[in-house]
Amino acid sequence: MKRGDLYWAQLKPRSGSEQQGRRPVVIVSNDGFNDVASWRSIIVIPVTTSPRQAGRGPTTVSLVVAGTGLSQDSIAICHQITTLDRSKIQDPIGVLSEEEMRKIEKGIYAACDLGS
């Protein structure tokens, strides 16, 4: 499991407007943590196919099918960055390009007001 990988994950239990159920996530935590099996916490960005999310501004990133392994165009929801236990991360889907990861990083920066 590496930074930039797309995986299926179980996002239960959740509440309110948080993304729920089995869905793709982008791994964004540091590979130094990701490579250590005893490090249980993995930081992820949930992915949705809801077109409503696309208009939410700089904290959402469009991901197209080509090259990602996703079955349909999707949206990474950077303002819902979350930490999951490693056991909730299931099957690999694909890998994002460096360009897509730069967009994800910009989305995280915007969501957390970190500058650019």
KOLVO-512561 format. One record per residue (C-alpha): y, z, x. Coordinates in Angstrom, 1 decimal, m for minus. Example, Ala and Ser with C-alpha at 12.3 -4.5 7.8 and 13.67 -1.06 7.14 Angstrom:
BEGIN
R      Y      Z      X
R   m4.5    7.8   12.3
R   m1.1    7.1   13.7
***
This chain:
BEGIN
R      Y      Z      X
R    0.0    0.0    0.0
R    3.3   m1.2    1.6
R    6.9   m1.3    0.7
R    7.6   m4.5   m1.3
R    4.1   m4.6   m2.8
R    3.6   m5.0   m6.5
R    0.9   m2.8   m8.2
R   m0.3   m2.0  m11.6
R    0.5    1.6  m12.4
R   m0.1    4.1  m15.2
R    3.3    5.4  m16.3
R    2.1    8.2  m18.6
R    3.2   10.7  m19.6
R    6.9    9.6  m19.9
R    9.5   10.2  m22.5
R   12.6    8.7  m24.2
R   13.7    5.3  m22.8
R   11.6    5.5  m19.6
R    9.1    2.7  m19.1
R    5.7    3.8  m20.3
R    2.1    2.7  m20.2
R    0.3    0.4  m17.7
R    2.8   m1.9  m16.1
R    3.8   m3.4  m12.7
R    5.8   m1.4  m10.2
R    7.4   m2.3   m6.9
R    6.6    0.1   m4.1
R    9.9    1.1   m2.4
R    9.0    4.3   m0.5
R    8.9    4.3    3.3
R    5.7    2.8    4.8
R    5.5    5.9    7.1
R    4.7    7.9    3.9
R    2.8    5.1    2.2
R    0.3    4.9    5.1
R   m0.6    8.6    4.9
R   m3.3    9.1    2.3
R   m2.6   12.8    2.0
R    1.1   12.0    1.2
R    0.7   11.9   m2.6
R    4.2   10.8   m3.7
R    5.0    7.1   m3.9
R    8.5    5.9   m4.9
R    8.5    2.9   m7.2
R   10.6    0.7   m9.4
R    9.1   m0.1  m12.8
R    8.9   m3.7  m14.0
R    9.3   m5.0  m17.5
R    9.2   m8.4  m19.3
R   11.8   m7.3  m21.8
R   14.8   m9.7  m21.8
R   17.0   m6.9  m23.0
R   16.9   m5.3  m19.6
R   18.1   m8.5  m17.8
R   21.7   m7.9  m19.1
R   22.0   m4.4  m17.8
R   24.1   m5.4  m14.8
R   23.5   m4.9  m11.1
R   20.7   m2.3  m11.5
R   18.2   m4.9  m12.7
R   16.6   m7.7  m10.6
R   14.9  m10.8  m12.0
R   11.5  m11.5  m10.6
R   10.0  m15.0  m11.2
R    6.3  m15.7  m11.4
R    6.3  m18.0   m8.4
R    5.0  m16.2   m5.3
R    4.9  m12.7   m6.8
R    1.5  m12.6   m8.5
R    3.1  m11.6  m11.8
R    1.8  m13.4  m14.9
R    5.3  m13.9  m16.3
R    9.0  m13.7  m15.3
R   10.0  m10.1  m15.2
R   12.8   m7.6  m14.5
R   12.7   m4.8  m11.9
R   14.6   m1.8  m13.4
R   16.2   m0.2  m10.4
R   18.0    2.5  m12.5
R   14.6    3.9  m13.4
R   13.5    4.5   m9.9
R   10.8    7.2  m10.0
R    8.1    9.0   m8.0
R    4.5    8.7   m9.0
R    1.4   10.4   m7.7
R   m0.7    8.0   m5.7
R   m3.5    8.3   m8.3
R   m1.4    6.6  m10.9
R   m1.0    3.5   m8.8
R   m4.0    1.2   m9.5
R   m4.6   m2.5   m8.8
R   m2.5   m4.7   m6.4
R   m0.7   m7.7   m8.0
R    1.3   m9.3   m5.1
R    4.1   m8.9   m2.6
R    7.8   m9.5   m3.0
R    9.7  m11.7   m0.5
R   12.3  m10.2    1.8
R   15.0  m11.8   m0.3
R   13.6  m10.1   m3.5
R   13.5   m6.8   m1.7
R   17.1   m7.1   m0.6
R   18.0   m7.6   m4.3
R   15.9   m4.5   m5.2
R   17.7   m2.5   m2.5
R   21.1   m3.6   m3.9
R   19.9   m2.6   m7.3
R   19.0    0.9   m6.0
R   22.3    1.2   m4.2
R   24.2    0.3   m7.4
R   22.1    2.7   m9.5
R   22.6    5.6   m7.0
R   26.2    4.7   m6.1
R   25.3    4.4   m2.4
R   27.7    1.5   m1.5
R   26.3   m1.8   m0.3
***
